[in-house]
Amino acid sequence: MPLSPSILKSLTTPTISHMAKSPPKLTQTALGWAAHDSSGKLTPFMFKRRENGVDDVTIKILYCGMCRTDVHFAKNDWGNTAYPIVPG
């Protein structure tokens, strides 16, 4: 049995409860290790990111790793990397 147009619309049209809330306008400074060109060499990189919102979770990252896909992106092996890139 086909769905009525009103039911179909309700399934595909986001409502306010499903839409992301506007992010806070404040920013914070973060430190990452970024590749700036296709050499893939990572150097410390300071960047701005939005402050956490009420629905965000803050975690402390003690360690991280890079998978082979991160290496491909850092070295622009696929020709579509936008630098700087913070892999991992």
C-alpha positions in Angstrom: 0.0 0.0 0.0 1.6 3.3 -1.0 2.1 6.0 1.6 -0.1 9.1 1.5 1.6 12.4 0.5 1.1 13.8 4.0 2.8 10.8 5.6 5.6 10.8 3.1 6.2 14.5 3.7 6.3 14.0 7.5 9.0 11.3 7.0 11.2 13.4 4.8 10.8 16.9 6.1 12.9 17.6 9.2 11.2 19.3 12.2 12.8 21.6 14.7 13.4 18.7 17.1 15.4 16.9 14.4 17.4 19.8 13.2 20.7 20.8 14.8 20.6 23.8 17.1 22.6 26.8 16.1 26.2 26.5 17.4 27.5 29.0 19.9 29.2 32.0 18.3 32.2 31.8 20.6 35.3 30.0 19.5 38.1 28.3 21.3 41.7 27.7 20.2 42.7 24.1 19.7 46.1 22.4 18.9 46.4 19.7 16.3 49.1 18.2 14.2 48.6 19.2 10.6 50.0 18.5 7.1 50.4 21.7 5.1 51.4 20.1 1.8 51.8 16.8 0.1 55.1 16.0 1.9 52.8 14.6 4.7 55.1 16.1 7.4 53.0 16.9 10.4 53.7 20.1 12.4 51.9 21.6 15.4 48.9 23.6 14.2 46.7 26.1 16.2 43.2 26.5 14.9 39.8 27.9 16.0 36.8 25.8 16.6 33.4 26.5 18.0 32.7 26.2 21.7 30.8 23.1 22.8 27.0 23.5 22.8 24.6 22.1 25.3 24.2 18.9 23.3 27.9 18.3 22.9 30.1 16.0 24.9 33.7 17.0 26.0 36.3 14.2 26.1 40.0 14.3 26.9 42.0 12.6 24.2 45.2 11.1 25.6 46.3 9.2 22.6 45.3 9.0 18.9 46.5 7.2 15.9 46.5 7.5 12.1 45.2 4.9 9.8 46.5 4.3 6.3 43.6 6.5 4.9 44.9 9.4 7.0 48.3 9.0 5.4 46.8 8.9 1.9 45.0 12.2 2.7 48.0 13.8 4.3 50.1 13.0 1.2 47.4 13.9 -1.3 47.6 10.5 -2.8 44.1 10.8 -4.2 44.5 14.4 -5.4 41.6 15.8 -3.4 43.2 17.0 -0.1 42.5 20.5 1.2 45.4 21.7 3.3 46.0 22.2 6.1 44.6 18.8 7.2 44.6 17.4 10.7 44.5 13.6 10.2 43.6 11.1 12.8 
